[in-house]
Amino acid sequence: MVKPPKGYRHRTRKLLRKNIRERGAIPPLSRILYEYKPGDRVHIVINPSIVKGMPHRRYHGKTGVVVGKRGRAYIVKVYLGDKEKTLFIRPEHMIPAK
């Protein structure tokens, strides 16, 4: 019997997939260079081609609030059910919420 995978990205074949026209493309610079301030709301949209600063797949599609900055990453508070979680996410995996 083969043991099931328990890696960080297991069961992400459909979730972490780029559109055919986006394949190989680097993310737009406007997304990387955007400066978030504490209190800004952000959508977590994982870019599968960039592994650094990538949150777990369970947070893909969630909305959080920026609390601060740590190095190049931002500290984001996200609610998962009734619990509040603290994530360290790079700006490549975030989109500012309207």
C-alpha positions as CSV (number, residue, x, y, z in Angstrom):
1,M,0.0,0.0,0.0
2,V,1.1,3.5,-0.8
3,K,0.8,6.1,1.9
4,P,-1.2,9.2,1.0
5,P,0.8,12.4,0.5
6,K,0.7,14.9,3.4
7,G,2.8,17.7,1.8
8,Y,2.0,21.4,2.0
9,R,0.5,21.5,-1.5
10,H,-1.2,18.2,-1.7
11,R,-4.7,18.2,-3.3
12,T,-4.0,21.5,-5.1
13,R,-4.0,20.3,-8.7
14,K,-7.1,22.3,-9.7
15,L,-6.8,25.0,-7.1
16,L,-3.3,26.1,-7.8
17,R,-3.4,26.2,-11.6
18,K,-2.9,29.1,-13.9
19,N,-5.0,30.0,-16.9
20,I,-3.3,28.9,-20.2
21,R,-2.7,32.5,-21.1
22,E,-1.1,33.3,-17.7
23,R,1.4,30.4,-17.7
24,G,5.0,31.4,-17.2
25,A,4.1,35.0,-16.8
26,I,5.4,36.9,-13.8
27,P,2.8,38.7,-11.8
28,P,2.1,42.3,-12.7
29,L,4.5,44.8,-11.0
30,S,1.6,46.8,-9.8
31,R,0.5,43.9,-7.6
32,I,4.1,43.4,-6.2
33,L,4.9,47.1,-5.6
34,Y,1.5,48.0,-4.0
35,E,2.1,49.3,-0.5
36,Y,-0.5,48.1,2.0
37,K,-1.2,50.0,5.2
38,P,-2.4,48.6,8.5
39,G,-6.2,48.3,8.3
40,D,-6.4,47.6,4.5
41,R,-8.6,44.7,3.5
42,V,-7.0,42.2,1.1
43,H,-8.1,39.2,-0.9
44,I,-5.8,36.2,-0.7
45,V,-5.3,34.8,-4.2
46,I,-2.4,32.4,-4.4
47,N,0.0,32.7,-7.3
48,P,1.2,29.1,-7.8
49,S,4.4,30.1,-9.7
50,I,5.9,31.9,-6.6
51,V,6.5,29.6,-3.7
52,K,8.0,32.1,-1.2
53,G,5.5,33.7,1.1
54,M,2.7,31.4,-0.1
55,P,-0.1,30.8,2.4
56,H,-1.7,27.4,2.8
57,R,-4.4,26.4,0.3
58,R,-7.1,26.7,2.9
59,Y,-6.8,30.5,2.8
60,H,-7.1,30.8,-1.0
61,G,-10.0,33.1,-1.7
62,K,-10.3,34.4,1.9
63,T,-10.3,38.1,2.8
64,G,-8.2,39.5,5.6
65,V,-7.0,42.7,7.2
66,V,-3.4,43.9,7.0
67,V,-1.9,44.4,10.5
68,G,1.7,45.2,9.8
69,K,4.8,44.3,7.8
70,R,7.6,41.8,8.5
71,G,10.4,42.0,6.0
72,R,8.9,41.8,2.5
73,A,5.8,40.0,3.8
74,Y,2.7,41.5,5.3
75,I,1.0,40.3,8.5
76,V,-2.6,39.5,7.7
77,K,-5.4,38.6,10.1
78,V,-7.9,36.1,8.7
79,Y,-11.0,34.5,10.2
80,L,-11.2,30.7,9.8
81,G,-14.6,29.8,11.2
82,D,-14.7,31.6,14.5
83,K,-11.0,31.6,15.0
84,E,-8.7,34.4,14.1
85,K,-5.5,33.4,12.3
86,T,-2.3,35.4,11.7
87,L,-0.6,34.8,8.3
88,F,2.6,36.1,6.8
89,I,2.0,36.6,3.1
90,R,4.0,38.2,0.4
91,P,2.2,40.8,-1.9
92,E,2.3,38.4,-4.9
93,H,-0.4,36.4,-3.2
94,M,-2.7,39.4,-2.3
95,I,-5.1,41.7,-4.1
96,P,-6.4,44.9,-2.5
97,A,-10.1,44.7,-1.7
98,K,-12.3,47.4,-3.1
